[in-house]
Amino acid sequence: MTSAVIKSIADHFNSHGFVLVKHVIPHELVDKTLRFLPSYIDNKYGPNYQSTHTDNPLSGCGQTISEQYFVPLAQMLKLSGVLDAILGPTSFLRIPPGCRAVHPNHPEGLGPAHQDGGRLHDMEEFVTAWIPFVEIDNECGGLGLYPSLGIPPGPIPEGTHGIDMGARVPKPVHMSPGDVLIFHKWLPHISMPNTSNRIRYSFDMRFYSSLKGGQKKQAIDLQKWRWVNPPNN
Ligand SMILES: O=C(O)CCC(=O)C(=O)O
């Protein structure tokens, strides 16, 4: 990626609170993940498994098994220069990344409108990277964004039905495997229904610049490529 492309990606993120980065994950990595995830999830949960917003199939997967699937994806993003341009010297990946399998006829997706920053209280500045492994179109759903709100400077109150968006319609983001959607921690978004006949496999990764005391999860140091614990844990 040239520095002009990286700058335009960062400019889009800064003015809209999100950016879609096309073709950043090589197809070999997408294919490798797709060879693993469906059988792993079937074996762990059975064929009728429905993701929820709070479970995570990669938890308990074992460091060496799971690492070989998500570390190369994080590496591609880090080495592209995009994360550093958006977040500053991006140094850590929260572990484990979210992992989703949203089945057909999941009419409400995984949950209502929310901000990641309003849910992950132990983290300060971070961005979320949403990485699908299947084609994301109107039927398969993916994430719906509310950029019309601008980037709110902090949490919008969230009730049991999420953030009240009134009559606002979420902006769908169409993506192909290999694309990555990066968004600000305060950007409201919603998990869209999957009305296709395909299972929607995706990862969501959180990247941040510094490791603070009080963070609950382990991280991968993206400079040294090793697992680290937050201080005082
Ligand atoms: O993958 C999805 O459908 C929802 C993911 C999401 O909302 C999130 O990562 O915050």
The ligand as a Gaussian input file, in Angstrom:
#p B3LYP/6-31G(d) Opt

LIG

0 1
 O      -20.490000      -9.933000      13.905000
 C      -21.545000      -9.443000      14.300000
 O      -22.636000      -9.716000      13.786000
 C      -21.558000      -8.483000      15.454000
 C      -20.206000      -8.032000      15.907000
 C      -20.261000      -6.781000      16.731000
 O      -21.265000      -6.136000      16.885000
 C      -19.061000      -6.306000      17.375000
 O      -17.982000      -6.874000      17.146000
 O      -19.125000      -5.326000      18.136000

